[in-house]
Amino acid sequence: MVSNMTAVLQDMDRQHHMHPFSDTKALNEKGVRIITKAEGCHMWTSEGERVMDGMAGLWCVNIGYGRKELAEVAYKQMQELPYYNTFFQTSTQPATELSAKLAEVTPEGLNHVFYANSGSEANDTIAKMVRWYWNTKGKKSKKTIISRVNAYHGVTMAAASLCGLFGMHPQFDLPLPGFTHADCPHWYRFGGDMDPEEFGIQAARSVETMILQLGAENVGAFIGEPIMGAGGVLVPPASYWPEVQRICREHDVLVIADEVICGFGRTGTWFGSEQLGIDPDFMTMAKGLSSGYQPISGVMIHDRIADTLIDIGGELQHGFTYSGHPVASAVALENINILQREGIVETVGAETGPYFQARLRELVDHPLVGEVRGLGMMAAVEIVEDKAIRKSFDGSKEAGRIVRDLAWDRGLLVRATGDSLVMSPPLVMTKADIDELMTALSGALEAAEPVLRG
Ligand SMILES: Cc1ncc(COP(=O)(O)O)c(C=O)c1O
């Protein structure tokens, strides 16, 4: 039995709210959980449960919950100038200062930013900019964008077409023409007996095979998350990205790094591109850009692309009412200032990230754990039935969901992507917080063993 307040809210929600990525009919039967407040790495439900947020919301609350500095900046900006656009020869102080700050913290050469409100919109913007760029170059057939199996890039028509989670396509007759998917570089699932680095090269070469099949004159760009997030935190072998980068340059194919999850410290550097050997022409940013305190996203554009587009002149026929929204920009700017001031990225890189990964790897000897993978503060633990042959449980067993629910009972929220338990906690987690997470997670695995094998 839930409290009266919870029951009233659940009923209202049932009657009026259609949830993203949810089966509304099934959800209505269960009733939603109402989250009422959060502080640091923890959140509370309307039933008074205290839960560690192992997902930082949706991979986004990098600096943790309850940061008053961001609330104060938003309050001040709303009083001074709650809204103004950036269309008509106008800008605002926060949007301008944020642009300079982003040029400072992103890898060299990425010096221009275009703002949107979500990762999906930013990727849609890039899909259009790829066309714009090649059109200005007179190479009008270079339109196809190659993505990858298991990739996640968002939900707008173009972004969803980029996704390689193919369950997302049939409801909407996607993908659109001009979007295609190369191999997924996940060694544990697709590498078989191959050496991981050799497999990395092979997976990269699937991009080249696709370019050659389509004809390089028809391929505009390749897009990839440095580490695939929603697909299950799939870390490619070290050989993969440098080879992809080499192939793309050789065939004059632009490189898009979707840093929506990896960006702003999650991997232990400011951007995953720095660690994985990517030199992107476009970079997608969202989530950690404002730590989720305001909806804002951006596209960083490398000088070698931006200079061409700017020099050619002519009005860009694209923009959002809220591109560079002053309140969202002010909050994002203060969020980046906090990341810098408190050395959060450096701490993840040198201390808490390695500690989190090392503690999780203690689970590899557990009979249910096939693979532990991750970097910095993103990780996944894959549940299997038979470790020796990497055999998953039958889908009807819902192994991932079972362990996820047992973790919740122990005060920890993790996500189940198939049978992988996915984690992406706030970057401000201390070693003590990580220990708390580990106690709940290993407890859930112990409790799951008799349920799954029974
Ligand atoms: C890598 C990546 N790109 C794009 C998106 C889409 O972002 P949004 O949900 O803000 O549209 C996501 C969301 O999880 C993501 O993980």
PDBQT file of the ligand as one rigid body, heavy atoms in Angstrom, charges set to zero:
ROOT
HETATM    1  C1  LIG A 501      24.972   9.415 -27.131  1.00  0.00    +0.000 C 
HETATM    2  C2  LIG A 501      23.635  10.080 -27.110  1.00  0.00    +0.000 A 
HETATM    3  N1  LIG A 501      23.312  10.914 -28.105  1.00  0.00    +0.000 NA
HETATM    4  C3  LIG A 501      22.133  11.553 -28.138  1.00  0.00    +0.000 A 
HETATM    5  C4  LIG A 501      21.208  11.358 -27.138  1.00  0.00    +0.000 A 
HETATM    6  C5  LIG A 501      19.883  12.046 -27.217  1.00  0.00    +0.000 C 
HETATM    7  O1  LIG A 501      19.800  13.045 -26.280  1.00  0.00    +0.000 OA
HETATM    8  P1  LIG A 501      18.363  13.631 -25.852  1.00  0.00    +0.000 P 
HETATM    9  O2  LIG A 501      17.653  12.562 -25.094  1.00  0.00    +0.000 OA
HETATM   10  O3  LIG A 501      18.730  14.825 -25.024  1.00  0.00    +0.000 OA
HETATM   11  O4  LIG A 501      17.657  14.012 -27.110  1.00  0.00    +0.000 OA
HETATM   12  C6  LIG A 501      21.516  10.525 -26.060  1.00  0.00    +0.000 A 
HETATM   13  C7  LIG A 501      20.562  10.321 -24.967  1.00  0.00    +0.000 C 
HETATM   14  O5  LIG A 501      20.718   9.459 -24.125  1.00  0.00    +0.000 OA
HETATM   15  C8  LIG A 501      22.761   9.848 -26.057  1.00  0.00    +0.000 A 
HETATM   16  O6  LIG A 501      23.077   8.997 -25.088  1.00  0.00    +0.000 OA
ENDROOT
TORSDOF 0
